[in-house]
Amino acid sequence: MIPQDIAQTIIDPKAYADGKRVDDAFAFLRREMPLAQAQPENFDPFWVVTKHADILEVERQNELFHNGDRATTLTPIDVDQKVRELMGGSPHLVRSLVQMDNPDHMNYRRLTQSWFMPQNLKRLEARIREIAKGFIDRMADMGGQCDFARDVAFLYPLHVIMEVLGVPEADEPRMLKLTQELFGSADPDLNRSGVEIKDADAALAQIGATVGEFIEYFNAMTEDRRACPRDDLASVIANGTIQEKPLGHLEAMSYYIIAATAGHDTTSNTTSGGLWALAENPDQFVMLKKDPGLIPSYLEESIRWVTPVKHFMRSATADAELRGTRIAKGDWMMLSYPSGNRDEDVFADPFSFKVDRSPNKHVAFGYGAHVCLGQHLARMEMRILWDELLPRLESLELSGMPKLMEANFVCGPKSVPIRYRMH
């Protein structure tokens, strides 16, 4: 069993906001207990998978290790019980691709897969470049000082995905607010109530209210797109069929929610975290400025460095073995992506930010059948932003202390104050 203080650290939203605390905990586990069980207070026991190779091993076998049989993210016992009461026995408030196993996963993924393929994204490139230039012009007009997270990184990917989805620009602030409430439910700066949440009822009431607001919004959108389909992702979801039947209501709503939240938040986190790393490592900023050909490797390093999705849970469908250890049927497992992305066996000097790191086999987008559907769009958005911003950015430094979100599932910087010169 993992020592209790370490077990509490790896689930503590505040430890992720600290960064170093959680890094130290995972470094200890990789070294001393690369695969062991944790039982923090108020949680069912779960295996903590900290090594890069083991994460790939689990993700490779999606019939053996399921997403959907138990909660897909770390969930306390009392919250899990309440969700199951609410959802007729299911451990999921939403049912998106993340919560599905085959055959549903494959069928639902196929519905929008072509939208996110590199050859189809090419048609969006010119428009995305236009959006990026708009944000960079705005940054240039801000007098050499801004909060890069709030003023640029949150808003640019949001605008792109909302345009792809078909959400009007006027509704973007609402979508951002709801996304931050959902992923930042443990963070008093971002959650719905503005205070720290202490008990299961309050936590669930908050998340339920946010999900309810999303559903209300996308219900209206579905009706509109069924009446008047357009060339957008919302029309694909509203009019899509799985085995010749329309999508289930919960599944359709969940599809919208994952596109409207994960579709920008992870990219925002990576963009702001990548710039923060450049501001803290001036030699890397100079290297990147001198050789824009390094932009693709800088992007991959930003993705590894930030690793916006901190974990997913899996459960074993049969007795299995991992790293010579027996995993029993029904056992719950936490795949720790930040730990995999700092694995000393895979990455030389993993705690250094290197814009020219190669190879960079990070696991931030997952692996196997559940690999991130939007990864090509995310890379394209970031590449275009840096293509346009780097030549204009002459100097860069932090003008205050950046802050990380308090969350243990999806998180990154919530504030990156910078000073800069642009032309």
N, C-alpha and C positions, 0 to 999 in steps of 0.2 A: 504493500500500500504506500502511496505517495504521502510524505509527511503533511500533516494537516495545514501548516502555515503555507506550504507551496500550493496545496490544493485550493485553499481559499484565494491565494493570489491570482491563479490562472483563470478564475471565474469573476474576479472583482473588476467592475467597470472602471473604478478609480485607478487600479493598477495599469490599465491600458492607457489611461490619460497621463500617467506618469512615464510610461514607455520603458524606462530603465528597469523598474521593478519586475515587470512582466518578462522582459528580455532575460534578466538574471535567473528568474524562476525556470524558464524553458531551457536556458543553457545548463543549469544544474540537472534537469531531467534528461537532456540529451546525453550528458556525460555519465550520470549515475543510474538513471532508471528510464531508458529510452522508451520502454513500453511498460506502463504500470497502471494500477487502478487508483482513482481518486474518489473520495467520498466527502465532498464539502458538506457543511451543514445544510439541511433542507433539500439535498439533491440525492437522487438515486446514484449508486456507484457507476462510474464510467471509466473505460480505458482511455488513457491519454497517449495519442500517437504523435510523437514529436520528431521522428526522423523522416527526412525527405523520401528515402527508399520505401519506408513503410506506408507513407501517405499514398504514394503511387500504387503500391501493392493493393491497398484497400480500394482505391478509386478504379483500379483496373477490373475488379471483380464485382460488378454491380448486381449480379444475381445472388451472390453470397453475402454482400454487405448492402443492406437496403437503406434508402433515404426515408421512406414514408411510414414504416411500421411503428416508429416511436417519434417523439419530437425531433425536428431536424436541426434545432438550435438548442443550446443549453437552457433548460427550463426547470425551475424549482418544482418539487413534488406537488405543493399546494396549487401552483398555477396550472400545472399539467392536469390535475384532477378537475379544476374548474373549466378548463378548455374542453375536456372530454365531456363534461356535463352539458356544456353549451352546444357542442358540435356532434351530439349523438354518438359519443364513443370515440370520435376521431381526435388525435392529439394536435390537429392543425386548425388554426383560425382561418388560414387561407390555404388554397391548394394550387400552387403554381408548379412549374417544372421542377423546382427545388424539392418539393415534397412528394414527387411522383417516382414510381418505379415502372419498369416495363410491364405490359405493353403501352400503358398510358403515356409514359415519359416520351417514348419514341414518337407516338402518334401526335401528341401535343407539340412536341418540338418541331416536327416536320411542317406544321402549319405555318410557322413564320421563318423557318430556317433560311429560306432563299433570300428573304429580306436582308439578312445579316451576312450574306456571303460577300467576299471581297469584290467579285465582279459586279454585283448589284450595287454595292456601296459607292462604286466609282461615279455613278450618276449624281450622288449627293456631294461629291468632293468640292465642286465650285461653290455651291451654296454654303457648305461648312466653312470654306475659306473666307467667304464674305462675312459670315457671322464672327469668325475669329478676328478678322481685321477690325470689325466694329468694336469689339471688346478691347483690343489693343489700342485703338485710337482713343477710347475712353480713358484707358490707363495713362496714356500720354498727356491727356488733358487734366490729370488729377494733381499736377504740381509736384511730381516727384515723390509722392508718398501715398500709400494706400494699404488696405488690408487685402492682400492678394487672395486669401481664401474667400472672404465675403464679397469682394468687389469684382473678382474675375472668375476664380476657379469654381465657385458654386454655380455661377450663372451661365457660363458658356456651355458646358455639357447639358445643363438643364434645357437651355434654349434649343439645342440640337435635337435632343430626344423628344421634346414636346412637339417640335415641328414634324419629326418622323411619325410620331403617334397621332398627331392631328389635334393637339390641344392648343386653343388660342393663346396668344402671347399674354393677354390680360389675365389669364388664369395661372401663369407660371409662378407668381409669388405664393399662391395657395398650394400648389404642388410641392414647392420647396419646403414650405412650412410643414405640410403633412409628412413628407419624407423624413424630415429631421425629427419630427415627433415619433415616427415609427422606429427609426434606427437609434435615436437618441433618447429613448424612453427612460433611461436611467440617469440622464444628464439634466439637472435642473435648469440649465440655460436653454435647453432645446425641447424638453418634453412639454406635454400639453398643459400641465398644472403649474409649471414654474417652480416646483419644490421637489425635494428629494422624496422618492417613493419608497415606503417602508414595507408595505404588505401586499399580499397577492391580489386581494380584491381591488385595491387602488391601481396596481400595475395593469391588471386585466381590463379594468374599466377604462383606463386611458387608451390602451392599445385598441380596445374594442371600439371606442369612440372615433379614433383616427381611421381605422379600417372601415367603419360605418360611413364616414364622410367620403372616403374614396369610392365606396360602392355606390353611394347616392349619385356622385358625380358621373361615374362610368356607366351607371344604368341609363342615365339620360343620353349619354354619348352613344350607347349601343342602339337605343331607339332611333336616334338621328341617323346613324350610319346604316341601319337596316332600311330606313325609308329612302335615304339618299347616300349611297356608298360613294366614297372618294378614293383617291390614290394615296391612302395612308394606312398605317398599321392598325388603327382602331377599326377600320372597315374590314380588314382581314380577320380580326378577332370577332367582330360582331356578326360577320356572315360566314365564318369558318365552320367546317363540319369535320367531325371525327367519325370515321366509319359511317358516313352518310347521315349522321345526326348532328344537330347544332351542339355547340359546346354546352356543358352543364353551366348553370348560373354561377356557382361558386368558382368553377374553373375559369370561366370567362373573366369574372371580376379579378381573380387572382392574377391572370395573365396581364391585364391592364396594370395592376398594382406593381407587379415586378418590373414591367417595362418603365413605369412612371417613377420608380424609386431606384432600384439597382441600375437602371439604365443611365443614370447620371451621377448618383452619389459616389460610387466607387471611382469613377473617372475624376470627379472633383477632388476627392481625397488624394488621389495619385498626383494630380497636377499641382495642388498646393504643397504637398509633401515633397515633390520633386524640386520645386522652386526653393523651398525652405532649405533643402540639402545643398543646393547651389550657393545660397546665401551664406551657409555655414562653412562651405568648402570653396573659397575663392579660386584656388588652383584648378578645381574641376570646372568652374565657370569659365575661366580663361581658356582651358583646353577645349571646351565645347564651342566657345566663341570662335576660336582659331580654326576649328574643323567641324563645320556643320554636318559633315558626313557621319559624325558620331551621334546624331539625334536619335536614330533607331536604338542604339545600345544604351543611350541615356534614358530613353523611355522604359526599356526593359528593367534597367536598374532602379528607376523611380517606382515601377510596379513592385519589384522585389522589396525595395526599401520600405515602402508604405504598407504593402499587403493589406488592402482595405477590408477584405473579408477575413476575419480572424479565425473562424472555425465553422465547420459543419459537423453534424452528428450522423453516425451510421449505426445500424444494428445488425447483428449476425443472424442470418436466416437458418444456419445450421452450425454445428460445432466446427470450429476452424482453427488454423494455426497461423500465427504471425510472429516473426522473430523468435521462433522456437517456443512460443508461449501459447497455451491453449485458450482460445476464446470460445465461451459457451454460447450455444444458440440463445438468442434474445439479448445477449450482452450489448450494452450501449457503448459507443466509441466516439471520442472527440478527435477530429483531425485538426491539428494546430498548424495552420498555414504559415504564420509568422515564424514558428519554430523551424518548419521545413525550409523556409527561405533564409535561415541563419545557420543552417546545418554545416558545421565545419568540415564534414566529409565531402561536401559537394561544392561549397563556395570558399575560395581562398580569401582569408581576411574578411569574413562575412559582416563585421561591424564597421567596415569602411565603405563609403559611398564612392563608387568608381564609374565615371561616365563611359569608360571604354571597357567595362567588364565583359569578357567573352571567354568561354560560353557563359550563358546565364539561364540555366534551366530552372527558373523559379516555378513554384506551384501556385502562384497567386490567382490564376484563372481556373484552378482545379485541373482535372485530368480525366481522360476516358470519356464515357458517355455523357457525363454531367459537366464537361468542360464549358466554361462561360459562353453562352450564345452570342453575347454582344462584344466579344473580345476584339474582333476586327474593327468594329465601329469605334470602340474606345481607343485603340491604337491610332486609328486614322485621325480622330479628333485631336489627340495629343500631338501627333506629328505635325498636323497643320498649324496648331497654335504655336509650337516652338519654331517651325519654319518661318513664321511671320514675326514672332516676338524677338527671337535671338538677335537678328541683324540690327534691330532698333534699340536693343537694351545695352547701354554702354557701361553702366555700373549697377551694382546690386548689393544691398546689405540689409540685415534685420534692423528694424527701428524700435523693436520691443520684443517681449518674450512671446513666441508662438504658443498656442494652447491646443491640446488634443482633446477630442470628445471623450466623455465618460461613457464607454459602451464596450461590451465584450463580444459583439457579433460583427457589425459593420461599423467601422469608424476610421477617423483620420483627423487632420487638423481642423479646428473650428475657427482659428484666427492665426494669420501669418502677416504681421505688420512689417512692411518693408519701406526702405528709401531707395530711390533709383534715379538714374539719368537716362533719358530716351531721346532719340531724334526722330 
